[in-house]
Amino acid sequence: MIQQLIANDFVEEAYDLVQPMIERVLKNEGFYEWYKIDGTPAGSGDFKGSAGVLAKSSMMFKEWVKITSSFDE
């Protein structure tokens, strides 16, 4: 969802929605497979799927900044 928001120029919305995901990774020091109802992490602590999705989103944000800053010049 985050990647599609960025791709369709809803970058501010994407940024707002990705923040809780990033905060959760930092707080729990890992990329967990899922979270229990109470918010505690479960499953693998180095789940590559969630790491990859957040990494790609990060690269898309970076590319968006690069493109939009070139318009300012």
All heavy atoms as TSV, in Angstrom:
chain	resi	resn	atom	element	x	y	z
A	1	MET	N	N	0.821	-1.182	0.000
A	1	MET	CA	C	0.000	0.000	0.000
A	1	MET	C	C	0.872	1.256	0.000
A	1	MET	O	O	0.600	2.189	-0.747
A	1	MET	CB	C	-0.917	-0.018	1.204
A	1	MET	CG	C	-1.863	1.145	1.248
A	1	MET	SD	S	-3.002	0.937	2.613
A	1	MET	CE	C	-3.047	2.582	3.219
A	2	ILE	N	N	1.902	1.271	0.817
A	2	ILE	CA	C	2.791	2.427	0.895
A	2	ILE	C	C	3.428	2.694	-0.468
A	2	ILE	O	O	3.450	3.827	-0.953
A	2	ILE	CB	C	3.897	2.206	1.954
A	2	ILE	CG1	C	3.300	1.934	3.339
A	2	ILE	CG2	C	4.862	3.382	1.995
A	2	ILE	CD1	C	2.446	3.021	3.908
A	3	GLN	N	N	3.912	1.635	-1.097
A	3	GLN	CA	C	4.572	1.782	-2.393
A	3	GLN	C	C	3.605	2.309	-3.451
A	3	GLN	O	O	3.976	3.149	-4.266
A	3	GLN	CB	C	5.181	0.452	-2.820
A	3	GLN	CG	C	6.310	0.026	-1.919
A	3	GLN	CD	C	6.751	-1.394	-2.166
A	3	GLN	OE1	O	6.380	-2.030	-3.145
A	3	GLN	NE2	N	7.563	-1.908	-1.257
A	4	GLN	N	N	2.381	1.844	-3.434
A	4	GLN	CA	C	1.408	2.315	-4.412
A	4	GLN	C	C	1.010	3.762	-4.166
A	4	GLN	O	O	0.781	4.518	-5.114
A	4	GLN	CB	C	0.175	1.409	-4.424
A	4	GLN	CG	C	0.431	0.071	-5.075
A	4	GLN	CD	C	0.957	0.218	-6.492
A	4	GLN	OE1	O	0.369	0.911	-7.316
A	4	GLN	NE2	N	2.074	-0.420	-6.781
A	5	LEU	N	N	0.942	4.163	-2.914
A	5	LEU	CA	C	0.671	5.572	-2.620
A	5	LEU	C	C	1.786	6.459	-3.173
A	5	LEU	O	O	1.521	7.487	-3.786
A	5	LEU	CB	C	0.509	5.783	-1.107
A	5	LEU	CG	C	-0.792	5.278	-0.509
A	5	LEU	CD1	C	-0.713	5.281	1.014
A	5	LEU	CD2	C	-1.970	6.115	-0.988
A	6	ILE	N	N	3.033	6.051	-2.970
A	6	ILE	CA	C	4.160	6.821	-3.491
A	6	ILE	C	C	4.109	6.850	-5.014
A	6	ILE	O	O	4.245	7.915	-5.629
A	6	ILE	CB	C	5.508	6.243	-3.018
A	6	ILE	CG1	C	5.620	6.302	-1.493
A	6	ILE	CG2	C	6.677	6.990	-3.668
A	6	ILE	CD1	C	6.760	5.465	-0.920
A	7	ALA	N	N	3.892	5.701	-5.620
A	7	ALA	CA	C	3.867	5.600	-7.086
A	7	ALA	C	C	2.771	6.467	-7.701
A	7	ALA	O	O	2.908	6.944	-8.827
A	7	ALA	CB	C	3.682	4.142	-7.500
A	8	ASN	N	N	1.696	6.696	-6.949
A	8	ASN	CA	C	0.583	7.490	-7.461
A	8	ASN	C	C	0.552	8.895	-6.883
A	8	ASN	O	O	-0.476	9.565	-6.895
A	8	ASN	CB	C	-0.731	6.749	-7.209
A	8	ASN	CG	C	-0.847	5.536	-8.092
A	8	ASN	OD1	O	-1.061	5.662	-9.284
A	8	ASN	ND2	N	-0.651	4.356	-7.523
A	9	ASP	N	N	1.717	9.337	-6.382
A	9	ASP	CA	C	1.943	10.713	-5.909
A	9	ASP	C	C	1.129	11.105	-4.673
A	9	ASP	O	O	0.778	12.258	-4.497
A	9	ASP	CB	C	1.733	11.710	-7.045
A	9	ASP	CG	C	2.579	12.950	-6.876
A	9	ASP	OD1	O	3.643	12.858	-6.233
A	9	ASP	OD2	O	2.186	14.028	-7.366
A	10	PHE	N	N	0.844	10.128	-3.826
A	10	PHE	CA	C	0.240	10.396	-2.521
A	10	PHE	C	C	1.332	10.216	-1.466
A	10	PHE	O	O	1.203	9.415	-0.536
A	10	PHE	CB	C	-0.937	9.452	-2.260
A	10	PHE	CG	C	-2.121	9.699	-3.146
A	10	PHE	CD1	C	-2.301	8.962	-4.299
A	10	PHE	CD2	C	-3.043	10.678	-2.823
A	10	PHE	CE1	C	-3.388	9.180	-5.126
A	10	PHE	CE2	C	-4.140	10.913	-3.637
A	10	PHE	CZ	C	-4.315	10.162	-4.800
A	11	VAL	N	N	2.405	10.962	-1.639
A	11	VAL	CA	C	3.609	10.762	-0.839
A	11	VAL	C	C	3.402	11.156	0.618
A	11	VAL	O	O	3.867	10.470	1.521
A	11	VAL	CB	C	4.805	11.513	-1.465
A	11	VAL	CG1	C	6.050	11.345	-0.624
A	11	VAL	CG2	C	5.038	11.018	-2.884
A	12	GLU	N	N	2.707	12.240	0.849
A	12	GLU	CA	C	2.468	12.662	2.239
A	12	GLU	C	C	1.657	11.608	2.995
A	12	GLU	O	O	1.978	11.276	4.139
A	12	GLU	CB	C	1.738	14.003	2.265
A	12	GLU	CG	C	1.631	14.585	3.659
A	12	GLU	CD	C	1.067	15.993	3.673
A	12	GLU	OE1	O	1.235	16.721	2.679
A	12	GLU	OE2	O	0.462	16.358	4.696
A	13	GLU	N	N	0.640	11.060	2.350
A	13	GLU	CA	C	-0.162	10.008	2.975
A	13	GLU	C	C	0.697	8.767	3.237
A	13	GLU	O	O	0.606	8.142	4.292
A	13	GLU	CB	C	-1.351	9.635	2.088
A	13	GLU	CG	C	-2.398	10.724	1.966
A	13	GLU	CD	C	-2.114	11.741	0.856
A	13	GLU	OE1	O	-0.962	11.811	0.348
A	13	GLU	OE2	O	-3.040	12.472	0.507
A	14	ALA	N	N	1.536	8.413	2.271
A	14	ALA	CA	C	2.418	7.255	2.430
A	14	ALA	C	C	3.371	7.463	3.600
A	14	ALA	O	O	3.581	6.553	4.413
A	14	ALA	CB	C	3.209	7.017	1.147
A	15	TYR	N	N	3.931	8.657	3.694
A	15	TYR	CA	C	4.862	8.964	4.781
A	15	TYR	C	C	4.162	8.832	6.135
A	15	TYR	O	O	4.708	8.234	7.064
A	15	TYR	CB	C	5.435	10.370	4.600
A	15	TYR	CG	C	6.458	10.727	5.632
A	15	TYR	CD1	C	7.775	10.300	5.499
A	15	TYR	CD2	C	6.116	11.492	6.744
A	15	TYR	CE1	C	8.727	10.617	6.454
A	15	TYR	CE2	C	7.068	11.810	7.701
A	15	TYR	CZ	C	8.359	11.380	7.544
A	15	TYR	OH	O	9.294	11.693	8.509
A	16	ASP	N	N	2.962	9.365	6.240
A	16	ASP	CA	C	2.211	9.267	7.500
A	16	ASP	C	C	1.919	7.816	7.869
A	16	ASP	O	O	2.010	7.439	9.042
A	16	ASP	CB	C	0.894	10.043	7.399
A	16	ASP	CG	C	1.092	11.545	7.355
A	16	ASP	OD1	O	2.195	12.032	7.718
A	16	ASP	OD2	O	0.142	12.247	6.935
A	17	LEU	N	N	1.574	6.999	6.876
A	17	LEU	CA	C	1.213	5.613	7.148
A	17	LEU	C	C	2.406	4.712	7.429
A	17	LEU	O	O	2.271	3.704	8.131
A	17	LEU	CB	C	0.412	5.047	5.970
A	17	LEU	CG	C	-0.989	5.637	5.806
A	17	LEU	CD1	C	-1.615	5.166	4.506
A	17	LEU	CD2	C	-1.871	5.268	6.989
A	18	VAL	N	N	3.580	5.053	6.914
A	18	VAL	CA	C	4.756	4.208	7.131
A	18	VAL	C	C	5.398	4.471	8.504
A	18	VAL	O	O	6.104	3.609	9.027
A	18	VAL	CB	C	5.784	4.375	5.984
A	18	VAL	CG1	C	6.633	5.620	6.156
A	18	VAL	CG2	C	6.660	3.142	5.858
A	19	GLN	N	N	5.136	5.605	9.102
A	19	GLN	CA	C	5.759	5.952	10.384
A	19	GLN	C	C	5.541	4.913	11.481
A	19	GLN	O	O	6.501	4.513	12.140
A	19	GLN	CB	C	5.302	7.342	10.854
A	19	GLN	CG	C	5.818	8.475	9.996
A	19	GLN	CD	C	7.315	8.451	9.820
A	19	GLN	OE1	O	8.074	8.420	10.777
A	19	GLN	NE2	N	7.743	8.428	8.568
A	20	PRO	N	N	4.309	4.441	11.718
A	20	PRO	CA	C	4.125	3.426	12.771
A	20	PRO	C	C	4.896	2.133	12.489
A	20	PRO	O	O	5.367	1.476	13.417
A	20	PRO	CB	C	2.617	3.159	12.772
A	20	PRO	CG	C	2.007	4.329	12.098
A	20	PRO	CD	C	3.032	4.871	11.151
A	21	MET	N	N	5.041	1.788	11.215
A	21	MET	CA	C	5.783	0.573	10.868
A	21	MET	C	C	7.256	0.731	11.204
A	21	MET	O	O	7.875	-0.172	11.778
A	21	MET	CB	C	5.622	0.280	9.372
A	21	MET	CG	C	4.216	-0.008	8.959
A	21	MET	SD	S	4.136	-0.175	7.175
A	21	MET	CE	C	2.424	0.206	6.894
A	22	ILE	N	N	7.819	1.872	10.858
A	22	ILE	CA	C	9.232	2.137	11.147
A	22	ILE	C	C	9.465	2.213	12.654
A	22	ILE	O	O	10.422	1.644	13.176
A	22	ILE	CB	C	9.694	3.421	10.432
A	22	ILE	CG1	C	9.664	3.199	8.915
A	22	ILE	CG2	C	11.084	3.843	10.906
A	22	ILE	CD1	C	9.862	4.447	8.097
A	23	GLU	N	N	8.570	2.897	13.347
A	23	GLU	CA	C	8.696	3.005	14.811
A	23	GLU	C	C	8.648	1.631	15.465
A	23	GLU	O	O	9.394	1.352	16.403
A	23	GLU	CB	C	7.592	3.904	15.360
A	23	GLU	CG	C	7.796	5.367	15.005
A	23	GLU	CD	C	6.595	6.238	15.351
A	23	GLU	OE1	O	5.655	5.752	16.029
A	23	GLU	OE2	O	6.592	7.397	14.930
A	24	ARG	N	N	7.793	0.738	14.956
A	24	ARG	CA	C	7.664	-0.604	15.513
A	24	ARG	C	C	8.955	-1.405	15.316
A	24	ARG	O	O	9.405	-2.108	16.219
A	24	ARG	CB	C	6.492	-1.322	14.848
A	24	ARG	CG	C	6.202	-2.670	15.413
A	24	ARG	CD	C	5.001	-3.272	14.742
A	24	ARG	NE	N	3.834	-2.966	15.549
A	24	ARG	CZ	C	2.618	-3.420	15.302
A	24	ARG	NH1	N	2.393	-4.163	14.244
A	24	ARG	NH2	N	1.623	-3.124	16.089
A	25	VAL	N	N	9.572	-1.284	14.141
A	25	VAL	CA	C	10.833	-1.977	13.855
A	25	VAL	C	C	11.924	-1.477	14.803
A	25	VAL	O	O	12.680	-2.259	15.374
A	25	VAL	CB	C	11.251	-1.786	12.385
A	25	VAL	CG1	C	12.679	-2.234	12.159
A	25	VAL	CG2	C	10.311	-2.537	11.459
A	26	LEU	N	N	12.008	-0.165	14.960
A	26	LEU	CA	C	13.030	0.416	15.846
A	26	LEU	C	C	12.799	0.019	17.299
A	26	LEU	O	O	13.740	-0.363	17.995
A	26	LEU	CB	C	13.056	1.937	15.703
A	26	LEU	CG	C	13.499	2.464	14.333
A	26	LEU	CD1	C	13.305	3.969	14.253
A	26	LEU	CD2	C	14.931	2.080	14.048
A	27	LYS	N	N	11.554	0.093	17.739
A	27	LYS	CA	C	11.224	-0.240	19.132
A	27	LYS	C	C	11.560	-1.700	19.447
A	27	LYS	O	O	12.103	-1.998	20.507
A	27	LYS	CB	C	9.736	0.008	19.386
A	27	LYS	CG	C	9.281	-0.396	20.767
A	27	LYS	CD	C	7.788	-0.212	20.915
A	27	LYS	CE	C	7.329	-0.776	22.242
A	27	LYS	NZ	N	5.876	-0.876	22.323
A	28	ASN	N	N	11.241	-2.604	18.523
A	28	ASN	CA	C	11.430	-4.035	18.765
A	28	ASN	C	C	12.746	-4.569	18.228
A	28	ASN	O	O	13.009	-5.773	18.327
A	28	ASN	CB	C	10.250	-4.810	18.175
A	28	ASN	CG	C	8.968	-4.461	18.880
A	28	ASN	OD1	O	8.855	-4.603	20.083
A	28	ASN	ND2	N	8.000	-3.974	18.132
A	29	GLU	N	N	13.554	-3.695	17.645
A	29	GLU	CA	C	14.879	-4.046	17.137
A	29	GLU	C	C	14.848	-5.251	16.211
A	29	GLU	O	O	15.660	-6.168	16.322
A	29	GLU	CB	C	15.852	-4.267	18.294
A	29	GLU	CG	C	16.034	-3.037	19.141
A	29	GLU	CD	C	16.979	-3.238	20.302
A	29	GLU	OE1	O	17.428	-4.385	20.551
A	29	GLU	OE2	O	17.273	-2.249	20.967
A	30	GLY	N	N	13.886	-5.251	15.293
A	30	GLY	CA	C	13.814	-6.349	14.340
A	30	GLY	C	C	12.605	-6.257	13.435
A	30	GLY	O	O	11.697	-5.460	13.651
A	31	PHE	N	N	12.623	-7.087	12.405
A	31	PHE	CA	C	11.542	-7.169	11.435
A	31	PHE	C	C	10.776	-8.462	11.705
A	31	PHE	O	O	11.141	-9.529	11.213
A	31	PHE	CB	C	12.109	-7.188	10.012
A	31	PHE	CG	C	12.795	-5.923	9.624
A	31	PHE	CD1	C	14.157	-5.758	9.830
A	31	PHE	CD2	C	12.077	-4.887	9.050
A	31	PHE	CE1	C	14.785	-4.583	9.456
A	31	PHE	CE2	C	12.701	-3.710	8.676
A	31	PHE	CZ	C	14.060	-3.559	8.879
A	32	TYR	N	N	9.738	-8.376	12.491
A	32	TYR	CA	C	8.987	-9.568	12.887
A	32	TYR	C	C	7.912	-9.926	11.867
A	32	TYR	O	O	7.430	-9.075	11.125
A	32	TYR	CB	C	8.370	-9.369	14.278
A	32	TYR	CG	C	9.417	-9.403	15.350
A	32	TYR	CD1	C	10.113	-8.257	15.701
A	32	TYR	CD2	C	9.753	-10.594	15.965
A	32	TYR	CE1	C	11.115	-8.298	16.660
A	32	TYR	CE2	C	10.751	-10.644	16.935
A	32	TYR	CZ	C	11.426	-9.487	17.274
A	32	TYR	OH	O	12.413	-9.535	18.213
A	33	GLU	N	N	7.567	-11.213	11.863
A	33	GLU	CA	C	6.577	-11.712	10.906
A	33	GLU	C	C	5.185	-11.159	11.191
A	33	GLU	O	O	4.442	-10.840	10.280
A	33	GLU	CB	C	6.524	-13.233	10.938
A	33	GLU	CG	C	7.743	-13.877	10.337
A	33	GLU	CD	C	7.631	-15.380	10.329
A	33	GLU	OE1	O	6.911	-15.905	9.454
A	33	GLU	OE2	O	8.244	-16.015	11.197
A	34	TRP	N	N	4.821	-11.066	12.456
A	34	TRP	CA	C	3.514	-10.554	12.814
A	34	TRP	C	C	3.552	-10.037	14.239
A	34	TRP	O	O	4.522	-10.221	14.969
A	34	TRP	CB	C	2.427	-11.630	12.641
A	34	TRP	CG	C	2.470	-12.751	13.627
A	34	TRP	CD1	C	1.874	-12.785	14.858
A	34	TRP	CD2	C	3.143	-14.007	13.482
A	34	TRP	NE1	N	2.148	-13.982	15.474
A	34	TRP	CE2	C	2.917	-14.755	14.643
A	34	TRP	CE3	C	3.915	-14.584	12.471
A	34	TRP	CZ2	C	3.434	-16.029	14.838
A	34	TRP	CZ3	C	4.423	-15.857	12.664
A	34	TRP	CH2	C	4.172	-16.559	13.833
A	35	TYR	N	N	2.473	-9.389	14.636
A	35	TYR	CA	C	2.329	-8.858	15.985
A	35	TYR	C	C	1.027	-9.365	16.587
A	35	TYR	O	O	0.011	-9.450	15.898
A	35	TYR	CB	C	2.355	-7.324	15.972
A	35	TYR	CG	C	3.735	-6.798	15.675
A	35	TYR	CD1	C	4.200	-6.716	14.371
A	35	TYR	CD2	C	4.588	-6.430	16.696
A	35	TYR	CE1	C	5.482	-6.266	14.096
A	35	TYR	CE2	C	5.875	-5.979	16.432
A	35	TYR	CZ	C	6.306	-5.906	15.130
A	35	TYR	OH	O	7.574	-5.472	14.868
A	36	LYS	N	N	1.086	-9.709	17.863
A	36	LYS	CA	C	-0.097	-10.193	18.574
A	36	LYS	C	C	-1.056	-9.029	18.810
A	36	LYS	O	O	-0.700	-7.867	18.629
A	36	LYS	CB	C	0.314	-10.809	19.909
A	36	LYS	CG	C	1.212	-12.015	19.746
A	36	LYS	CD	C	1.655	-12.538	21.099
A	36	LYS	CE	C	2.653	-13.669	20.927
A	36	LYS	NZ	N	3.158	-14.153	22.210
A	37	ILE	N	N	-2.247	-9.354	19.237
A	37	ILE	CA	C	-3.271	-8.334	19.487
A	37	ILE	C	C	-2.773	-7.286	20.475
A	37	ILE	O	O	-3.071	-6.099	20.337
A	37	ILE	CB	C	-4.581	-8.984	19.993
A	37	ILE	CG1	C	-5.205	-9.800	18.860
A	37	ILE	CG2	C	-5.557	-7.936	20.488
A	37	ILE	CD1	C	-6.408	-10.614	19.264
A	38	ASP	N	N	-1.964	-7.698	21.448
A	38	ASP	CA	C	-1.450	-6.754	22.445
A	38	ASP	C	C	-0.244	-5.956	21.937
A	38	ASP	O	O	0.309	-5.130	22.660
A	38	ASP	CB	C	-1.109	-7.467	23.749
A	38	ASP	CG	C	0.054	-8.442	23.614
A	38	ASP	OD1	O	0.605	-8.596	22.498
A	38	ASP	OD2	O	0.410	-9.063	24.634
A	39	GLY	N	N	0.165	-6.204	20.677
A	39	GLY	CA	C	1.258	-5.441	20.085
A	39	GLY	C	C	2.640	-6.034	20.247
A	39	GLY	O	O	3.614	-5.474	19.752
A	40	THR	N	N	2.746	-7.176	20.925
A	40	THR	CA	C	4.060	-7.795	21.085
A	40	THR	C	C	4.443	-8.549	19.805
A	40	THR	O	O	3.594	-9.148	19.143
A	40	THR	CB	C	4.100	-8.761	22.291
A	40	THR	OG1	O	3.091	-9.750	22.120
A	40	THR	CG2	C	3.890	-8.022	23.593
A	41	PRO	N	N	5.729	-8.513	19.459
A	41	PRO	CA	C	6.167	-9.182	18.229
A	41	PRO	C	C	6.136	-10.701	18.366
A	41	PRO	O	O	6.288	-11.235	19.458
A	41	PRO	CB	C	7.596	-8.675	18.047
A	41	PRO	CG	C	8.046	-8.264	19.395
A	41	PRO	CD	C	6.824	-7.832	20.144
A	42	ALA	N	N	5.933	-11.361	17.224
A	42	ALA	CA	C	5.915	-12.822	17.197
A	42	ALA	C	C	6.534	-13.302	15.893
A	42	ALA	O	O	6.665	-12.552	14.937
A	42	ALA	CB	C	4.484	-13.320	17.337
A	43	GLY	N	N	6.904	-14.560	15.876
A	43	GLY	CA	C	7.531	-15.117	14.689
A	43	GLY	C	C	8.992	-14.724	14.608
A	43	GLY	O	O	9.596	-14.267	15.575
A	44	SER	N	N	9.546	-14.897	13.430
A	44	SER	CA	C	10.964	-14.601	13.218
A	44	SER	C	C	11.264	-13.126	13.458
A	44	SER	O	O	10.518	-12.260	13.025
A	44	SER	CB	C	11.344	-14.974	11.784
A	44	SER	OG	O	12.649	-14.553	11.489
A	45	GLY	N	N	12.383	-12.859	14.119
A	45	GLY	CA	C	12.803	-11.489	14.392
A	45	GLY	C	C	13.615	-10.869	13.279
A	45	GLY	O	O	13.998	-9.700	13.361
A	46	ASP	N	N	13.863	-11.634	12.240
A	46	ASP	CA	C	14.583	-11.087	11.088
A	46	ASP	C	C	13.889	-11.491	9.793
A	46	ASP	O	O	14.492	-11.960	8.848
A	46	ASP	CB	C	16.051	-11.489	11.083
A	46	ASP	CG	C	16.265	-13.000	11.081
A	46	ASP	OD1	O	15.281	-13.750	11.180
A	46	ASP	OD2	O	17.428	-13.422	10.977
A	47	PHE	N	N	12.583	-11.272	9.791
A	47	PHE	CA	C	11.741	-11.652	8.666
A	47	PHE	C	C	12.087	-10.795	7.452
A	47	PHE	O	O	11.944	-9.584	7.463
A	47	PHE	CB	C	10.271	-11.482	9.045
A	47	PHE	CG	C	9.306	-11.937	7.997
A	47	PHE	CD1	C	9.336	-13.233	7.525
A	47	PHE	CD2	C	8.378	-11.063	7.476
A	47	PHE	CE1	C	8.435	-13.657	6.557
A	47	PHE	CE2	C	7.485	-11.474	6.508
A	47	PHE	CZ	C	7.510	-12.775	6.050
A	48	LYS	N	N	12.585	-11.433	6.420
A	48	LYS	CA	C	13.078	-10.721	5.236
A	48	LYS	C	C	11.966	-10.056	4.426
A	48	LYS	O	O	12.189	-9.050	3.776
A	48	LYS	CB	C	13.863	-11.682	4.333
A	48	LYS	CG	C	14.941	-12.477	5.035
A	48	LYS	CD	C	16.222	-11.704	5.170
A	48	LYS	CE	C	17.365	-12.523	5.690
A	48	LYS	NZ	N	17.350	-12.921	7.045
A	49	GLY	N	N	10.755	-10.601	4.487
A	49	GLY	CA	C	9.640	-10.017	3.738
A	49	GLY	C	C	9.341	-8.601	4.176
A	49	GLY	O	O	9.258	-7.683	3.358
A	50	SER	N	N	9.185	-8.387	5.471
A	50	SER	CA	C	8.877	-7.043	5.951
A	50	SER	C	C	10.069	-6.111	5.787
A	50	SER	O	O	9.907	-4.930	5.487
A	50	SER	CB	C	8.399	-7.073	7.405
A	50	SER	OG	O	9.390	-7.599	8.258
A	51	ALA	N	N	11.267	-6.624	5.943
A	51	ALA	CA	C	12.459	-5.799	5.740
A	51	ALA	C	C	12.535	-5.322	4.297
A	51	ALA	O	O	12.820	-4.149	4.023
A	51	ALA	CB	C	13.720	-6.584	6.104
A	52	GLY	N	N	12.263	-6.213	3.363
A	52	GLY	CA	C	12.327	-5.869	1.949
A	52	GLY	C	C	11.290	-4.840	1.555
A	52	GLY	O	O	11.574	-3.916	0.782
A	53	VAL	N	N	10.088	-4.974	2.073
A	53	VAL	CA	C	9.011	-4.036	1.750
A	53	VAL	C	C	9.353	-2.645	2.272
A	53	VAL	O	O	9.197	-1.651	1.557
A	53	VAL	CB	C	7.668	-4.532	2.328
A	53	VAL	CG1	C	6.608	-3.463	2.242
A	53	VAL	CG2	C	7.224	-5.784	1.602
A	54	LEU	N	N	9.835	-2.554	3.487
A	54	LEU	CA	C	10.201	-1.243	4.027
A	54	LEU	C	C	11.420	-0.657	3.315
A	54	LEU	O	O	11.491	0.547	3.081
A	54	LEU	CB	C	10.445	-1.323	5.542
A	54	LEU	CG	C	9.184	-1.426	6.385
A	54	LEU	CD1	C	9.542	-1.605	7.864
A	54	LEU	CD2	C	8.299	-0.212	6.209
A	55	ALA	N	N	12.361	-1.503	2.938
A	55	ALA	CA	C	13.537	-1.026	2.201
A	55	ALA	C	C	13.131	-0.460	0.847
A	55	ALA	O	O	13.588	0.620	0.452
A	55	ALA	CB	C	14.553	-2.150	2.022
A	56	LYS	N	N	12.260	-1.164	0.138
A	56	LYS	CA	C	11.817	-0.667	-1.167
A	56	LYS	C	C	11.045	0.636	-1.010
A	56	LYS	O	O	11.220	1.566	-1.798
A	56	LYS	CB	C	10.966	-1.703	-1.888
A	56	LYS	CG	C	10.562	-1.222	-3.266
A	56	LYS	CD	C	9.901	-2.277	-4.094
A	56	LYS	CE	C	9.560	-1.683	-5.463
A	56	LYS	NZ	N	8.922	-2.642	-6.325
A	57	SER	N	N	10.211	0.726	-0.001
A	57	SER	CA	C	9.475	1.966	0.244
A	57	SER	C	C	10.434	3.113	0.515
A	57	SER	O	O	10.259	4.222	0.005
A	57	SER	CB	C	8.515	1.794	1.426
A	57	SER	OG	O	7.552	0.813	1.134
A	58	SER	N	N	11.458	2.840	1.296
A	58	SER	CA	C	12.467	3.852	1.598
A	58	SER	C	C	13.164	4.336	0.324
A	58	SER	O	O	13.374	5.532	0.132
A	58	SER	CB	C	13.493	3.282	2.578
A	58	SER	OG	O	14.514	4.195	2.812
A	59	MET	N	N	13.496	3.398	-0.552
A	59	MET	CA	C	14.140	3.768	-1.823
A	59	MET	C	C	13.193	4.598	-2.688
A	59	MET	O	O	13.615	5.545	-3.364
A	59	MET	CB	C	14.607	2.528	-2.570
A	59	MET	CG	C	15.790	1.847	-1.904
A	59	MET	SD	S	16.482	0.458	-2.829
A	59	MET	CE	C	15.142	-0.706	-2.819
A	60	MET	N	N	11.909	4.275	-2.645
A	60	MET	CA	C	10.935	5.044	-3.427
A	60	MET	C	C	10.786	6.461	-2.883
A	60	MET	O	O	10.673	7.416	-3.652
A	60	MET	CB	C	9.586	4.326	-3.445
A	60	MET	CG	C	9.603	3.046	-4.253
A	60	MET	SD	S	8.045	2.131	-4.175
A	60	MET	CE	C	7.020	3.159	-5.247
A	61	PHE	N	N	10.801	6.618	-1.560
A	61	PHE	CA	C	10.775	7.963	-0.967
A	61	PHE	C	C	12.004	8.747	-1.416
A	61	PHE	O	O	11.906	9.915	-1.798
A	61	PHE	CB	C	10.753	7.899	0.567
A	61	PHE	CG	C	9.408	7.622	1.175
A	61	PHE	CD1	C	9.215	6.506	1.958
A	61	PHE	CD2	C	8.347	8.483	0.988
A	61	PHE	CE1	C	7.983	6.240	2.537
A	61	PHE	CE2	C	7.106	8.248	1.564
A	61	PHE	CZ	C	6.923	7.114	2.335
A	62	LYS	N	N	13.153	8.106	-1.353
A	62	LYS	CA	C	14.405	8.761	-1.751
A	62	LYS	C	C	14.353	9.195	-3.214
A	62	LYS	O	O	14.754	10.314	-3.550
A	62	LYS	CB	C	15.579	7.809	-1.508
A	62	LYS	CG	C	16.918	8.431	-1.766
A	62	LYS	CD	C	18.039	7.460	-1.416
A	62	LYS	CE	C	19.389	8.079	-1.698
A	62	LYS	NZ	N	20.474	7.182	-1.351
A	63	GLU	N	N	13.870	8.342	-4.081
A	63	GLU	CA	C	13.755	8.678	-5.503
A	63	GLU	C	C	12.783	9.832	-5.715
A	63	GLU	O	O	13.015	10.718	-6.524
A	63	GLU	CB	C	13.317	7.448	-6.300
A	63	GLU	CG	C	13.270	7.667	-7.787
A	63	GLU	CD	C	14.627	7.968	-8.412
A	63	GLU	OE1	O	15.662	7.584	-7.836
A	63	GLU	OE2	O	14.649	8.593	-9.487
A	64	TRP	N	N	11.687	9.831	-4.973
A	64	TRP	CA	C	10.702	10.920	-5.072
A	64	TRP	C	C	11.342	12.249	-4.689
A	64	TRP	O	O	11.149	13.253	-5.367
A	64	TRP	CB	C	9.493	10.621	-4.193
A	64	TRP	CG	C	8.470	11.716	-4.230
A	64	TRP	CD1	C	7.486	11.889	-5.156
A	64	TRP	CD2	C	8.352	12.795	-3.308
A	64	TRP	NE1	N	6.767	13.018	-4.870
A	64	TRP	CE2	C	7.281	13.595	-3.729
A	64	TRP	CE3	C	9.052	13.162	-2.162
A	64	TRP	CZ2	C	6.880	14.737	-3.050
A	64	TRP	CZ3	C	8.664	14.307	-1.487
A	64	TRP	CH2	C	7.583	15.078	-1.929
A	65	VAL	N	N	12.120	12.248	-3.610
A	65	VAL	CA	C	12.797	13.469	-3.173
A	65	VAL	C	C	13.774	13.939	-4.263
A	65	VAL	O	O	13.822	15.127	-4.589
A	65	VAL	CB	C	13.546	13.251	-1.836
A	65	VAL	CG1	C	14.479	14.409	-1.523
A	65	VAL	CG2	C	12.550	13.042	-0.708
A	66	LYS	N	N	14.502	13.012	-4.815
A	66	LYS	CA	C	15.467	13.338	-5.863
A	66	LYS	C	C	14.763	13.974	-7.068
A	66	LYS	O	O	15.210	14.981	-7.596
A	66	LYS	CB	C	16.192	12.060	-6.268
A	66	LYS	CG	C	17.311	12.238	-7.238
A	66	LYS	CD	C	18.014	10.881	-7.405
A	66	LYS	CE	C	18.713	10.771	-8.718
A	66	LYS	NZ	N	19.319	9.453	-8.902
A	67	ILE	N	N	13.658	13.391	-7.493
A	67	ILE	CA	C	12.924	13.897	-8.650
A	67	ILE	C	C	12.317	15.275	-8.361
A	67	ILE	O	O	12.435	16.185	-9.158
A	67	ILE	CB	C	11.819	12.901	-9.081
A	67	ILE	CG1	C	12.460	11.647	-9.666
A	67	ILE	CG2	C	10.862	13.530	-10.082
A	67	ILE	CD1	C	11.497	10.501	-9.856
A	68	THR	N	N	11.669	15.394	-7.202
A	68	THR	CA	C	11.003	16.664	-6.902
A	68	THR	C	C	11.993	17.782	-6.623
A	68	THR	O	O	11.714	18.931	-6.925
A	68	THR	CB	C	10.021	16.526	-5.719
A	68	THR	OG1	O	10.714	16.052	-4.577
A	68	THR	CG2	C	8.882	15.600	-6.078
A	69	SER	N	N	13.143	17.453	-6.062
A	69	SER	CA	C	14.131	18.519	-5.808
A	69	SER	C	C	14.759	19.003	-7.109
A	69	SER	O	O	15.205	20.134	-7.192
A	69	SER	CB	C	15.205	18.048	-4.829
A	69	SER	OG	O	15.957	17.009	-5.383
A	70	SER	N	N	14.773	18.182	-8.153
A	70	SER	CA	C	15.316	18.623	-9.440
A	70	SER	C	C	14.385	19.646	-10.095
A	70	SER	O	O	14.832	20.454	-10.898
A	70	SER	CB	C	15.559	17.440	-10.368
A	70	SER	OG	O	14.341	16.875	-10.777
A	71	PHE	N	N	13.099	19.637	-9.729
A	71	PHE	CA	C	12.165	20.634	-10.249
A	71	PHE	C	C	12.409	22.002	-9.641
A	71	PHE	O	O	12.092	23.019	-10.237
A	71	PHE	CB	C	10.727	20.221	-9.987
A	71	PHE	CG	C	10.270	19.032	-10.766
A	71	PHE	CD1	C	9.613	17.995	-10.131
A	71	PHE	CD2	C	10.481	18.933	-12.131
A	71	PHE	CE1	C	9.187	16.879	-10.838
A	71	PHE	CE2	C	10.049	17.827	-12.847
A	71	PHE	CZ	C	9.414	16.805	-12.198
A	72	ASP	N	N	12.962	22.025	-8.440
A	72	ASP	CA	C	13.216	23.289	-7.733
A	72	ASP	C	C	14.406	24.045	-8.290
A	72	ASP	O	O	14.569	25.222	-8.015
A	72	ASP	CB	C	13.426	23.032	-6.246
A	72	ASP	CG	C	12.170	22.494	-5.570
A	72	ASP	OD1	O	11.066	22.739	-6.106
A	72	ASP	OD2	O	12.292	21.826	-4.537
A	73	GLU	N	N	15.233	23.379	-9.050
A	73	GLU	CA	C	16.460	24.013	-9.538
A	73	GLU	C	C	16.207	24.916	-10.705
A	73	GLU	O	O	15.351	24.899	-11.453
A	73	GLU	CB	C	17.484	22.934	-9.929
A	73	GLU	CG	C	17.911	22.142	-8.711
A	73	GLU	CD	C	18.830	20.978	-9.084
A	73	GLU	OE1	O	19.039	20.686	-10.289
A	73	GLU	OE2	O	19.330	20.359	-8.164
